[in-house]
Amino acid sequence: MSSVVKEWREIPGRYNLEGTKCPICGKAYFPSRSLCPHCRRQSLGKMEPYKVCREGEVYTFSVIHEAPDCNNMQKPYVVAMVRTNDGLMISSQLVDVNIEDVKIGMPVRAVLRKLDADGDSGVIHYGFKFVPIK
């Protein structure tokens, strides 16, 4: 039951790339934080929702050849650090791209994809991945 509650609580971040922004210093964070590590106590209870830019570029990447069982069908695959156009760094899988075509600086955008399911009739987990902008 707690996985259902956790899934619902994380929907804004996972489905909409929603983070938080400190109203005091203006720094944005993803995933969301309950306080700004720079402003500390001053920001407690004041963090505002922040819609992260869905476009950016590959900052760095790695090709994964050995993966957990849940990703066996995807091997090999690319995991990248993406710098969004608003300056946030997000790690995510790159999809819909040939591994040999991935380059640092490649423009990408976030898309919503099915990540997993809790059995045949359980909760379906969605999240974001990045695809190249053509």
N, CA and C atoms as an extended XYZ file, in Angstrom:
402
Properties=species:S:1:pos:R:3:atomname:S:1:resname:S:1:resid:I:1 pbc="F F F"
N         0.818       -1.188        0.000 N   MET     1
C         0.000        0.000        0.000 CA  MET     1
C         0.868        1.260        0.000 C   MET     1
N         1.983        1.254        0.720 N   SER     2
C         2.808        2.458        0.802 CA  SER     2
C         3.425        2.809       -0.551 C   SER     2
N         3.652        1.812       -1.448 N   SER     3
C         4.207        2.138       -2.759 CA  SER     3
C         3.212        2.940       -3.589 C   SER     3
N         1.912        2.715       -3.395 N   VAL     4
C         0.890        3.487       -4.098 CA  VAL     4
C         0.927        4.932       -3.619 C   VAL     4
N         1.019        5.122       -2.311 N   VAL     5
C         1.084        6.470       -1.743 CA  VAL     5
C         2.333        7.181       -2.240 C   VAL     5
N         3.459        6.512       -2.203 N   LYS     6
C         4.724        7.107       -2.663 CA  LYS     6
C         4.620        7.463       -4.149 C   LYS     6
N         4.041        6.569       -4.931 N   GLU     7
C         3.880        6.826       -6.369 CA  GLU     7
C         3.072        8.100       -6.601 C   GLU     7
N         1.972        8.268       -5.898 N   TRP     8
C         1.134        9.463       -6.063 CA  TRP     8
C         1.872       10.719       -5.618 C   TRP     8
N         2.631       10.619       -4.541 N   ARG     9
C         3.362       11.772       -4.018 CA  ARG     9
C         4.440       12.235       -4.994 C   ARG     9
N         5.030       11.318       -5.745 N   GLU    10
C         6.117       11.662       -6.660 CA  GLU    10
C         5.647       12.036       -8.062 C   GLU    10
N         4.352       12.000       -8.316 N   ILE    11
C         3.834       12.288       -9.653 CA  ILE    11
C         4.269       13.647      -10.193 C   ILE    11
N         4.154       14.743       -9.449 N   PRO    12
C         4.548       16.036      -10.035 CA  PRO    12
C         5.989       16.046      -10.549 C   PRO    12
N         6.897       15.507       -9.789 N   GLY    13
C         8.292       15.479      -10.218 CA  GLY    13
C         8.532       14.569      -11.396 C   GLY    13
N         7.991       13.370      -11.329 N   ARG    14
C         8.246       12.390      -12.384 CA  ARG    14
C         7.478       12.654      -13.663 C   ARG    14
N         6.236       13.080      -13.552 N   TYR    15
C         5.412       13.251      -14.744 CA  TYR    15
C         5.598       14.617      -15.387 C   TYR    15
N         5.848       15.640      -14.583 N   ASN    16
C         5.891       17.004      -15.097 CA  ASN    16
C         7.254       17.659      -14.975 C   ASN    16
N         8.259       16.933      -14.547 N   LEU    17
C         9.580       17.496      -14.256 CA  LEU    17
C         9.443       18.721      -13.365 C   LEU    17
N         8.738       18.544      -12.275 N   GLU    18
C         8.543       19.642      -11.337 CA  GLU    18
C         9.534       19.531      -10.193 C   GLU    18
N        10.251       20.617       -9.969 N   GLY    19
C        11.186       20.700       -8.856 CA  GLY    19
C        10.722       21.787       -7.909 C   GLY    19
N        11.676       22.415       -7.236 N   THR    20
C        11.366       23.531       -6.357 CA  THR    20
C        12.361       24.653       -6.593 C   THR    20
N        11.940       25.858       -6.215 N   LYS    21
C        12.794       27.038       -6.360 CA  LYS    21
C        12.755       27.815       -5.054 C   LYS    21
N        13.923       28.282       -4.628 N   CYS    22
C        14.024       29.066       -3.404 CA  CYS    22
C        13.634       30.512       -3.710 C   CYS    22
N        12.645       31.046       -3.005 N   PRO    23
C        12.236       32.427       -3.256 CA  PRO    23
C        13.242       33.450       -2.722 C   PRO    23
N        14.183       32.998       -1.915 N   ILE    24
C        15.157       33.905       -1.322 CA  ILE    24
C        16.353       34.115       -2.250 C   ILE    24
N        16.997       33.019       -2.685 N   CYS    25
C        18.190       33.148       -3.545 CA  CYS    25
C        17.895       32.876       -5.014 C   CYS    25
N        16.728       32.275       -5.320 N   GLY    26
C        16.350       32.026       -6.703 CA  GLY    26
C        16.887       30.736       -7.297 C   GLY    26
N        17.618       29.919       -6.525 N   LYS    27
C        18.147       28.661       -7.050 CA  LYS    27
C        17.025       27.630       -7.202 C   LYS    27
N        17.081       26.906       -8.309 N   ALA    28
C        16.099       25.857       -8.578 CA  ALA    28
C        16.735       24.490       -8.331 C   ALA    28
N        15.897       23.522       -7.953 N   TYR    29
C        16.374       22.181       -7.629 CA  TYR    29
C        15.471       21.124       -8.250 C   TYR    29
N        16.096       20.033       -8.683 N   PHE    30
C        15.363       18.853       -9.122 CA  PHE    30
C        16.186       17.650       -8.715 C   PHE    30
N        15.583       16.678       -8.001 N   PRO    31
C        14.197       16.654       -7.555 CA  PRO    31
C        13.938       17.720       -6.487 C   PRO    31
N        12.668       17.834       -6.125 N   SER    32
C        12.228       18.844       -5.164 CA  SER    32
C        12.963       18.727       -3.836 C   SER    32
N        13.132       19.859       -3.193 N   ARG    33
C        13.710       19.917       -1.850 CA  ARG    33
C        12.751       20.674       -0.939 C   ARG    33
N        12.797       20.352        0.331 N   SER    34
C        11.934       21.049        1.279 CA  SER    34
C        12.589       22.321        1.811 C   SER    34
N        13.917       22.439        1.627 N   LEU    35
C        14.603       23.674        1.981 CA  LEU    35
C        15.818       23.847        1.093 C   LEU    35
N        16.244       25.080        0.941 N   CYS    36
C        17.407       25.414        0.109 CA  CYS    36
C        18.672       25.173        0.933 C   CYS    36
N        19.650       24.428        0.412 N   PRO    37
C        20.866       24.181        1.182 CA  PRO    37
C        21.707       25.443        1.377 C   PRO    37
N        21.478       26.473        0.585 N   HIS    38
C        22.219       27.731        0.731 CA  HIS    38
C        21.549       28.657        1.749 C   HIS    38
N        20.239       28.758        1.672 N   CYS    39
C        19.497       29.679        2.550 CA  CYS    39
C        19.039       29.002        3.835 C   CYS    39
N        19.089       27.706        3.857 N   ARG    40
C        18.745       26.880        5.014 CA  ARG    40
C        17.430       27.251        5.669 C   ARG    40
N        17.462       27.605        6.941 N   ARG    41
C        16.245       27.827        7.717 CA  ARG    41
C        15.348       28.917        7.127 C   ARG    41
N        15.949       29.912        6.495 N   GLN    42
C        15.158       31.007        5.926 CA  GLN    42
C        14.183       30.501        4.858 C   GLN    42
N        14.560       29.409        4.186 N   SER    43
C        13.731       28.888        3.098 CA  SER    43
C        12.728       27.829        3.552 C   SER    43
N        12.857       27.343        4.766 N   LEU    44
C        11.996       26.268        5.268 CA  LEU    44
C        10.524       26.676        5.190 C   LEU    44
N         9.742       25.872        4.479 N   GLY    45
C         8.319       26.135        4.311 CA  GLY    45
C         8.007       27.176        3.250 C   GLY    45
N         9.023       27.680        2.572 N   LYS    46
C         8.809       28.726        1.569 CA  LYS    46
C         9.167       28.293        0.150 C   LYS    46
N         9.710       27.081        0.000 N   MET    47
C        10.103       26.621       -1.339 CA  MET    47
C         8.877       26.591       -2.239 C   MET    47
N         9.063       27.037       -3.480 N   GLU    48
C         7.962       27.139       -4.431 CA  GLU    48
C         8.098       26.072       -5.515 C   GLU    48
N         6.967       25.580       -6.045 N   PRO    49
C         7.053       24.639       -7.165 CA  PRO    49
C         7.750       25.306       -8.348 C   PRO    49
N         8.528       24.518       -9.065 N   TYR    50
C         9.275       25.039      -10.215 CA  TYR    50
C         9.184       24.040      -11.361 C   TYR    50
N         8.704       24.482      -12.496 N   LYS    51
C         8.596       23.629      -13.674 CA  LYS    51
C         9.938       23.658      -14.415 C   LYS    51
N        10.631       22.549      -14.388 N   VAL    52
C        11.945       22.435      -15.013 CA  VAL    52
C        11.789       22.443      -16.530 C   VAL    52
N        12.695       23.121      -17.212 N   CYS    53
C        12.699       23.143      -18.677 CA  CYS    53
C        12.884       21.714      -19.182 C   CYS    53
N        12.098       21.320      -20.150 N   ARG    54
C        12.135       19.944      -20.672 CA  ARG    54
C        13.193       19.754      -21.745 C   ARG    54
N        13.848       20.816      -22.164 N   GLU    55
C        14.881       20.710      -23.196 CA  GLU    55
C        16.243       21.057      -22.625 C   GLU    55
N        17.264       20.466      -23.226 N   GLY    56
C        18.625       20.732      -22.785 CA  GLY    56
C        19.608       20.043      -23.701 C   GLY    56
N        20.785       19.748      -23.167 N   GLU    57
C        21.804       19.067      -23.967 CA  GLU    57
C        22.549       18.064      -23.103 C   GLU    57
N        23.115       17.066      -23.771 N   VAL    58
C        23.887       16.041      -23.081 CA  VAL    58
C        25.170       16.685      -22.567 C   VAL    58
N        25.368       16.632      -21.256 N   TYR    59
C        26.563       17.185      -20.626 CA  TYR    59
C        27.668       16.127      -20.605 C   TYR    59
N        27.287       14.901      -20.244 N   THR    60
C        28.179       13.744      -20.288 CA  THR    60
C        27.308       12.496      -20.317 C   THR    60
N        27.875       11.347      -20.661 N   PHE    61
C        27.075       10.123      -20.742 CA  PHE    61
C        27.931        8.899      -20.535 C   PHE    61
N        27.242        7.785      -20.287 N   SER    62
C        27.896        6.496      -20.124 CA  SER    62
C        27.035        5.425      -20.779 C   SER    62
N        27.677        4.458      -21.387 N   VAL    63
C        26.960        3.328      -21.978 CA  VAL    63
C        26.965        2.192      -20.958 C   VAL    63
N        25.774        1.711      -20.625 N   ILE    64
C        25.619        0.645      -19.641 CA  ILE    64
C        25.528       -0.690      -20.376 C   ILE    64
N        26.476       -1.585      -20.090 N   HIS    65
C        26.488       -2.903      -20.735 CA  HIS    65
C        25.957       -3.995      -19.809 C   HIS    65
N        26.168       -3.840      -18.505 N   GLU    66
C        25.649       -4.786      -17.516 CA  GLU    66
C        24.634       -4.036      -16.668 C   GLU    66
N        23.441       -4.592      -16.558 N   ALA    67
C        22.353       -3.873      -15.894 CA  ALA    67
C        21.566       -4.804      -14.973 C   ALA    67
N        20.752       -4.215      -14.094 N   PRO    68
C        19.872       -5.042      -13.261 CA  PRO    68
C        18.888       -5.818      -14.134 C   PRO    68
N        18.315       -6.862      -13.580 N   ASP    69
C        17.389       -7.718      -14.325 CA  ASP    69
C        16.246       -6.939      -14.978 C   ASP    69
N        15.779       -5.889      -14.299 N   CYS    70
C        14.642       -5.136      -14.851 CA  CYS    70
C        15.003       -4.422      -16.159 C   CYS    70
N        16.285       -4.259      -16.451 N   ASN    71
C        16.712       -3.572      -17.681 CA  ASN    71
C        17.397       -4.507      -18.672 C   ASN    71
N        17.307       -5.806      -18.460 N   ASN    72
C        17.996       -6.760      -19.339 CA  ASN    72
C        17.632       -6.613      -20.811 C   ASN    72
N        16.376       -6.307      -21.093 N   MET    73
C        15.927       -6.214      -22.483 CA  MET    73
C        16.443       -4.941      -23.163 C   MET    73
N        16.953       -3.997      -22.399 N   GLN    74
C        17.391       -2.725      -22.959 CA  GLN    74
C        18.899       -2.650      -23.192 C   GLN    74
N        19.653       -3.614      -22.702 N   LYS    75
C        21.111       -3.547      -22.775 CA  LYS    75
C        21.607       -3.615      -24.205 C   LYS    75
N        22.661       -2.930      -24.536 N   PRO    76
C        23.250       -1.809      -23.815 CA  PRO    76
C        22.368       -0.562      -23.969 C   PRO    76
N        22.486        0.361      -23.015 N   TYR    77
C        21.716        1.600      -23.085 CA  TYR    77
C        22.562        2.754      -22.559 C   TYR    77
N        22.096        3.968      -22.806 N   VAL    78
C        22.853        5.166      -22.453 CA  VAL    78
C        22.176        5.887      -21.292 C   VAL    78
N        22.978        6.241      -20.288 N   VAL    79
C        22.543        7.101      -19.202 CA  VAL    79
C        23.348        8.390      -19.335 C   VAL    79
N        22.658        9.522      -19.236 N   ALA    80
C        23.328       10.808      -19.450 CA  ALA    80
C        23.038       11.784      -18.329 C   ALA    80
N        23.954       12.703      -18.148 N   MET    81
C        23.706       13.905      -17.353 CA  MET    81
C        23.289       14.950      -18.378 C   MET    81
N        22.074       15.459      -18.202 N   VAL    82
C        21.531       16.459      -19.120 CA  VAL    82
C        21.509       17.798      -18.402 C   VAL    82
N        22.082       18.806      -19.045 N   ARG    83
C        21.976       20.170      -18.523 CA  ARG    83
C        20.782       20.797      -19.226 C   ARG    83
N        19.734       21.071      -18.436 N   THR    84
C        18.531       21.656      -19.028 CA  THR    84
C        18.807       23.105      -19.419 C   THR    84
N        17.962       23.651      -20.277 N   ASN    85
C        18.154       25.026      -20.742 CA  ASN    85
C        18.054       26.046      -19.613 C   ASN    85
N        17.500       25.638      -18.458 N   ASP    86
C        17.473       26.541      -17.311 CA  ASP    86
C        18.589       26.233      -16.313 C   ASP    86
N        19.557       25.398      -16.723 N   GLY    87
C        20.774       25.190      -15.949 CA  GLY    87
C        20.789       24.058      -14.950 C   GLY    87
N        19.707       23.304      -14.808 N   LEU    88
C        19.700       22.181      -13.874 CA  LEU    88
C        20.371       20.962      -14.503 C   LEU    88
N        20.985       20.133      -13.674 N   MET    89
C        21.597       18.886      -14.144 CA  MET    89
C        20.705       17.728      -13.723 C   MET    89
N        20.309       16.912      -14.691 N   ILE    90
C        19.415       15.784      -14.438 CA  ILE    90
C        20.037       14.533      -15.052 C   ILE    90
N        20.065       13.445      -14.288 N   SER    91
C        20.533       12.180      -14.860 CA  SER    91
C        19.315       11.400      -15.341 C   SER    91
N        19.458       10.800      -16.511 N   SER    92
C        18.344       10.068      -17.092 CA  SER    92
C        18.855        9.165      -18.206 C   SER    92
N        18.021        8.231      -18.574 N   GLN    93
C        18.320        7.363      -19.711 CA  GLN    93
C        17.996        8.105      -21.002 C   GLN    93
N        18.835        7.925      -22.019 N   LEU    94
C        18.551        8.431      -23.360 CA  LEU    94
C        17.923        7.293      -24.148 C   LEU    94
N        16.823        7.583      -24.843 N   VAL    95
C        16.128        6.558      -25.622 CA  VAL    95
C        15.893        7.062      -27.039 C   VAL    95
N        15.482        6.156      -27.899 N   ASP    96
C        15.193        6.460      -29.305 CA  ASP    96
C        16.404        7.051      -30.017 C   ASP    96
N        17.586        6.526      -29.698 N   VAL    97
C        18.823        6.995      -30.312 CA  VAL    97
C        19.798        5.820      -30.410 C   VAL    97
N        20.562        5.767      -31.488 N   ASN    98
C        21.624        4.774      -31.611 CA  ASN    98
C        22.778        5.194      -30.708 C   ASN    98
N        23.328        4.248      -29.994 N   ILE    99
C        24.394        4.548      -29.041 CA  ILE    99
C        25.543        5.286      -29.706 C   ILE    99
N        25.908        4.888      -30.903 N   GLU   100
C        27.043        5.535      -31.578 CA  GLU   100
C        26.743        6.972      -32.020 C   GLU   100
N        25.474        7.379      -31.997 N   ASP   101
C        25.105        8.750      -32.367 CA  ASP   101
C        25.088        9.716      -31.185 C   ASP   101
N        25.212        9.197      -29.950 N   VAL   102
C        25.174       10.061      -28.771 CA  VAL   102
C        26.467       10.861      -28.690 C   VAL   102
N        26.330       12.168      -28.506 N   LYS   103
C        27.478       13.073      -28.418 CA  LYS   103
C        27.259       14.080      -27.302 C   LYS   103
N        28.326       14.524      -26.671 N   ILE   104
C        28.240       15.612      -25.705 CA  ILE   104
C        27.794       16.856      -26.462 C   ILE   104
N        26.838       17.573      -25.897 N   GLY   105
C        26.282       18.759      -26.547 CA  GLY   105
C        25.060       18.473      -27.405 C   GLY   105
N        24.699       17.194      -27.556 N   MET   106
C        23.541       16.826      -28.361 CA  MET   106
C        22.269       17.376      -27.724 C   MET   106
N        21.423       18.093      -28.501 N   PRO   107
C        20.175       18.605      -27.935 CA  PRO   107
C        19.175       17.480      -27.679 C   PRO   107
N        18.529       17.526      -26.513 N   VAL   108
C        17.560       16.499      -26.111 CA  VAL   108
C        16.357       17.156      -25.444 C   VAL   108
N        15.268       16.369      -25.337 N   ARG   109
C        14.087       16.830      -24.608 CA  ARG   109
C        13.518       15.665      -23.812 C   ARG   109
N        12.848       16.011      -22.714 N   ALA   110
C        12.270       14.995      -21.835 CA  ALA   110
C        10.952       14.493      -22.395 C   ALA   110
N        10.718       13.192      -22.255 N   VAL   111
C         9.456       12.561      -22.643 CA  VAL   111
C         9.017       11.643      -21.504 C   VAL   111
N         7.725       11.410      -21.409 N   LEU   112
C         7.168       10.522      -20.390 CA  LEU   112
C         7.139        9.103      -20.942 C   LEU   112
N         7.621        8.151      -20.155 N   ARG   113
C         7.646        6.755      -20.569 CA  ARG   113
C         7.259        5.850      -19.410 C   ARG   113
N         6.747        4.685      -19.754 N   LYS   114
C         6.462        3.662      -18.746 CA  LYS   114
C         7.800        3.102      -18.275 C   LYS   114
N         7.986        3.053      -16.954 N   LEU   115
C         9.233        2.549      -16.394 CA  LEU   115
C         9.107        1.118      -15.905 C   LEU   115
N         7.953        0.813      -15.267 N   ASP   116
C         7.806       -0.472      -14.605 CA  ASP   116
C         6.352       -0.663      -14.204 C   ASP   116
N         6.006       -1.861      -13.768 N   ALA   117
C         4.663       -2.137      -13.247 CA  ALA   117
C         4.791       -3.136      -12.105 C   ALA   117
N         3.921       -2.992      -11.118 N   ASP   118
C         3.893       -3.923       -9.988 CA  ASP   118
C         2.989       -5.098      -10.351 C   ASP   118
N         3.486       -6.009      -11.159 N   GLY   119
C         2.695       -7.158      -11.585 CA  GLY   119
C         1.722       -6.795      -12.694 C   GLY   119
N         0.922       -7.777      -13.110 N   ASP   120
C        -0.005       -7.570      -14.228 CA  ASP   120
C        -1.123       -6.593      -13.902 C   ASP   120
N        -1.559       -6.540      -12.659 N   SER   121
C        -2.684       -5.653      -12.313 CA  SER   121
C        -2.291       -4.626      -11.241 C   SER   121
N        -0.982       -4.378      -11.111 N   GLY   122
C        -0.512       -3.441      -10.087 CA  GLY   122
C        -0.344       -2.029      -10.615 C   GLY   122
N         0.283       -1.208       -9.816 N   VAL   123
C         0.535        0.189      -10.159 CA  VAL   123
C         1.537        0.249      -11.306 C   VAL   123
N         1.247        1.068      -12.294 N   ILE   124
C         2.170        1.306      -13.398 CA  ILE   124
C         2.995        2.534      -13.033 C   ILE   124
N         4.308        2.424      -13.133 N   HIS   125
C         5.219        3.520      -12.787 CA  HIS   125
C         5.675        4.207      -14.074 C   HIS   125
N         5.442        5.498      -14.147 N   TYR   126
C         5.890        6.294      -15.285 CA  TYR   126
C         6.989        7.227      -14.822 C   TYR   126
N         7.768        7.704      -15.763 N   GLY   127
C         8.825        8.657      -15.460 CA  GLY   127
C         9.347        9.256      -16.746 C   GLY   127
N        10.346       10.096      -16.615 N   PHE   128
C        10.882       10.785      -17.784 CA  PHE   128
C        12.159       10.123      -18.260 C   PHE   128
N        12.371       10.220      -19.541 N   LYS   129
C        13.625        9.860      -20.201 CA  LYS   129
C        13.869       10.974      -21.209 C   LYS   129
N        15.033       10.999      -21.814 N   PHE   130
C        15.328       12.037      -22.801 CA  PHE   130
C        15.520       11.420      -24.169 C   PHE   130
N        15.063       12.149      -25.186 N   VAL   131
C        15.213       11.748      -26.589 CA  VAL   131
C        15.905       12.883      -27.338 C   VAL   131
N        16.595       12.550      -28.430 N   PRO   132
C        17.234       13.612      -29.207 CA  PRO   132
C        16.202       14.528      -29.859 C   PRO   132
N        16.542       15.798      -29.981 N   ILE   133
C        15.713       16.741      -30.722 CA  ILE   133
C        16.220       16.714      -32.155 C   ILE   133
N        15.314       16.424      -33.058 N   LYS   134
C        15.722       16.303      -34.468 CA  LYS   134
C        15.393       17.551      -35.243 C   LYS   134
